[in-house]
Amino acid sequence: MIVTRASKGSPLTNAELDNNFEELDETKLEMSVVTITSTSTLVPASYDTQINILALSEDLYVDTPIGIPVSSHRMIIRIRDDGTPRAITWSSAYRALAPPLPSTTTANKLLYVGFSYNGVELLWDMLSAVQQT
């Protein structure tokens, strides 16, 4: 549990500060990695850091993440299909800033799509999309 003081003038002790940082290291900064084989609708949690789809066997709709995201939170979606190219459709919660959001997989190739949550515009901005060569 993070220790705080309700009133000014009562500083935290060194032990309390150390415990707070240990708590942050152990629970607040931990990566959340989700791995699934395949799905037709992906609904990430807003705290997910990486989502791995191992063998996508159907077209994919990436829905709006559930939960309350934190501004600048990063999320990576990693997709490999089952040997057949699959269509990818994105909810309006995702926005491409440079190239368009990927719309299909390439057979047997990894696809990484990285996002950062834009807390001002309430969108997941795509920072990169990289396809295995």
ROMI-413690 format. One record per residue (C-alpha): residue number from 1; residue in one letter; x negated, y negated, z negated. Coordinates in Angstrom, 3 decimals, always signed. Layout:
# ROMI-413690
+-----+-----+----------+----------+----------+
!   n ! res !       xx !       yy !       zz !
+-----+-----+----------+----------+----------+
! NUM !   A !        X !        Y !        Z !
...
+-----+-----+----------+----------+----------+
This chain:
# ROMI-413690
+-----+-----+----------+----------+----------+
!   n ! res !       xx !       yy !       zz !
+-----+-----+----------+----------+----------+
!   1 !   M !   +0.000 !   +0.000 !   +0.000 !
!   2 !   I !   -1.325 !   -3.458 !   +0.936 !
!   3 !   V !   -1.741 !   -5.630 !   -2.181 !
!   4 !   T !   -0.778 !   -9.322 !   -2.036 !
!   5 !   R !   -0.249 !  -12.114 !   -4.560 !
!   6 !   A !   +3.056 !  -13.971 !   -4.737 !
!   7 !   S !   +1.523 !  -17.171 !   -6.087 !
!   8 !   K !   -1.611 !  -19.110 !   -5.273 !
!   9 !   G !   -4.356 !  -19.295 !   -7.857 !
!  10 !   S !   -4.465 !  -15.560 !   -8.485 !
!  11 !   P !   -6.989 !  -14.180 !   -5.982 !
!  12 !   L !   -7.278 !  -10.522 !   -5.111 !
!  13 !   T !  -10.041 !   -8.617 !   -6.824 !
!  14 !   N !  -12.864 !   -7.082 !   -4.793 !
!  15 !   A !  -11.408 !   -3.619 !   -5.422 !
!  16 !   E !   -7.988 !   -4.770 !   -4.129 !
!  17 !   L !   -9.591 !   -6.261 !   -1.015 !
!  18 !   D !  -11.534 !   -3.045 !   -0.380 !
!  19 !   N !   -8.362 !   -0.973 !   -0.814 !
!  20 !   N !   -6.473 !   -3.226 !   +1.618 !
!  21 !   F !   -9.114 !   -2.719 !   +4.319 !
!  22 !   E !   -9.129 !   +1.046 !   +3.735 !
!  23 !   E !   -5.340 !   +1.037 !   +4.094 !
!  24 !   L !   -5.605 !   -0.905 !   +7.364 !
!  25 !   D !   -8.255 !   +1.465 !   +8.704 !
!  26 !   E !   -6.324 !   +4.593 !   +7.780 !
!  27 !   T !   -2.742 !   +3.726 !   +8.695 !
!  28 !   K !   -2.347 !   +0.453 !  +10.524 !
!  29 !   L !   -5.030 !   +0.785 !  +13.207 !
!  30 !   E !   -4.575 !   +4.449 !  +14.053 !
!  31 !   M !   -3.908 !   +5.254 !  +17.691 !
!  32 !   S !   -0.636 !   +6.936 !  +18.516 !
!  33 !   V !   -1.083 !   +9.429 !  +21.352 !
!  34 !   V !   +1.901 !  +11.330 !  +22.748 !
!  35 !   T !   +1.459 !  +14.269 !  +25.127 !
!  36 !   I !   +4.285 !  +15.862 !  +27.117 !
!  37 !   T !   +4.345 !  +18.276 !  +30.031 !
!  38 !   S !   +7.076 !  +16.645 !  +32.114 !
!  39 !   T !  +10.187 !  +14.500 !  +31.821 !
!  40 !   S !  +12.603 !  +12.671 !  +34.096 !
!  41 !   T !  +12.988 !   +9.747 !  +31.667 !
!  42 !   L !  +10.135 !   +8.459 !  +29.531 !
!  43 !   V !  +11.152 !   +6.307 !  +26.561 !
!  44 !   P !   +7.949 !   +5.239 !  +24.820 !
!  45 !   A !   +7.922 !   +3.990 !  +21.256 !
!  46 !   S !   +6.640 !   +0.416 !  +21.059 !
!  47 !   Y !   +3.795 !   +1.590 !  +18.800 !
!  48 !   D !   +2.544 !   +4.293 !  +21.210 !
!  49 !   T !   -1.006 !   +3.624 !  +22.341 !
!  50 !   Q !   -1.304 !   +6.330 !  +24.988 !
!  51 !   I !   +1.238 !   +8.597 !  +26.643 !
!  52 !   N !   -0.040 !  +11.614 !  +28.568 !
!  53 !   I !   +2.182 !  +13.381 !  +31.087 !
!  54 !   L !   +0.354 !  +16.575 !  +32.012 !
!  55 !   A !   +2.300 !  +18.089 !  +34.929 !
!  56 !   L !   +5.121 !  +15.831 !  +36.093 !
!  57 !   S !   +7.577 !  +18.103 !  +37.905 !
!  58 !   E !  +10.337 !  +15.608 !  +38.727 !
!  59 !   D !  +10.772 !  +11.960 !  +39.602 !
!  60 !   L !  +10.131 !   +9.687 !  +36.624 !
!  61 !   Y !  +11.992 !   +6.701 !  +35.182 !
!  62 !   V !   +9.962 !   +4.739 !  +32.601 !
!  63 !   D !  +12.486 !   +3.152 !  +30.271 !
!  64 !   T !  +12.096 !   +0.192 !  +27.918 !
!  65 !   P !  +10.083 !   +1.145 !  +24.830 !
!  66 !   I !  +12.085 !   +1.536 !  +21.629 !
!  67 !   G !  +11.159 !   -0.284 !  +18.449 !
!  68 !   I !   +9.778 !   -3.751 !  +17.843 !
!  69 !   P !   +6.524 !   -4.310 !  +19.705 !
!  70 !   V !   +3.752 !   -6.566 !  +18.456 !
!  71 !   S !   +2.374 !   -9.255 !  +20.743 !
!  72 !   S !   -0.758 !   -8.089 !  +22.609 !
!  73 !   H !   -0.156 !   -4.419 !  +21.745 !
!  74 !   R !   -1.740 !   -2.186 !  +24.394 !
!  75 !   M !   -0.209 !   +0.934 !  +25.906 !
!  76 !   I !   -1.640 !   +3.326 !  +28.490 !
!  77 !   I !   +0.507 !   +5.738 !  +30.456 !
!  78 !   R !   -1.486 !   +8.613 !  +31.975 !
!  79 !   I !   +0.285 !  +10.739 !  +34.590 !
!  80 !   R !   -0.686 !  +13.826 !  +36.551 !
!  81 !   D !   +1.932 !  +15.522 !  +38.697 !
!  82 !   D !   +2.390 !  +19.249 !  +39.294 !
!  83 !   G !   +0.862 !  +19.153 !  +42.779 !
!  84 !   T !   +3.795 !  +17.377 !  +44.411 !
!  85 !   P !   +3.957 !  +13.565 !  +44.696 !
!  86 !   R !   +6.682 !  +12.169 !  +42.415 !
!  87 !   A !   +8.523 !   +8.838 !  +42.496 !
!  88 !   I !   +8.111 !   +6.457 !  +39.555 !
!  89 !   T !  +10.718 !   +3.818 !  +38.690 !
!  90 !   W !  +10.149 !   +1.214 !  +35.980 !
!  91 !   S !  +12.665 !   -0.601 !  +33.770 !
!  92 !   S !  +12.738 !   -4.388 !  +33.925 !
!  93 !   A !  +10.740 !   -4.476 !  +30.658 !
!  94 !   Y !   +7.574 !   -3.847 !  +32.723 !
!  95 !   R !   +6.008 !   -6.481 !  +34.943 !
!  96 !   A !   +3.139 !   -6.283 !  +37.408 !
!  97 !   L !   +0.861 !   -9.307 !  +37.460 !
!  98 !   A !   -1.280 !   -8.480 !  +40.486 !
!  99 !   P !   -0.670 !   -5.228 !  +42.372 !
! 100 !   P !   +2.858 !   -3.829 !  +42.175 !
! 101 !   L !   +3.784 !   -1.244 !  +39.574 !
! 102 !   P !   +2.948 !   +2.229 !  +40.904 !
! 103 !   S !   +5.937 !   +3.758 !  +42.671 !
! 104 !   T !   +4.640 !   +7.268 !  +43.298 !
! 105 !   T !   +2.027 !   +9.728 !  +42.152 !
! 106 !   T !   -0.561 !  +11.296 !  +44.437 !
! 107 !   A !   -0.627 !  +15.088 !  +44.376 !
! 108 !   N !   -2.991 !  +16.458 !  +41.694 !
! 109 !   K !   -4.535 !  +13.030 !  +40.979 !
! 110 !   L !   -4.589 !  +11.231 !  +37.636 !
! 111 !   L !   -2.868 !   +7.872 !  +37.426 !
! 112 !   Y !   -3.586 !   +5.473 !  +34.567 !
! 113 !   V !   -1.332 !   +2.444 !  +34.036 !
! 114 !   G !   -2.304 !   -0.023 !  +31.305 !
! 115 !   F !   -0.007 !   -2.592 !  +29.705 !
! 116 !   S !   -0.188 !   -5.381 !  +27.145 !
! 117 !   Y !   +2.937 !   -6.622 !  +25.385 !
! 118 !   N !   +3.653 !  -10.275 !  +26.113 !
! 119 !   G !   +5.438 !  -11.483 !  +22.966 !
! 120 !   V !   +6.230 !  -14.877 !  +24.507 !
! 121 !   E !   +8.103 !  -13.526 !  +27.535 !
! 122 !   L !   +9.090 !  -10.215 !  +25.889 !
! 123 !   L !   +7.630 !   -8.100 !  +28.700 !
! 124 !   W !   +5.048 !   -5.341 !  +29.053 !
! 125 !   D !   +2.539 !   -6.845 !  +31.499 !
! 126 !   M !   +0.609 !   -4.357 !  +33.618 !
! 127 !   L !   -3.106 !   -5.059 !  +33.275 !
! 128 !   S !   -4.285 !   -2.289 !  +35.568 !
! 129 !   A !   -3.259 !   +0.752 !  +37.547 !
! 130 !   V !   -6.026 !   +3.168 !  +38.522 !
! 131 !   Q !   -5.591 !   +6.255 !  +40.692 !
! 132 !   Q !   -8.148 !   +9.070 !  +40.665 !
! 133 !   T !   -9.982 !   +9.327 !  +43.991 !
+-----+-----+----------+----------+----------+
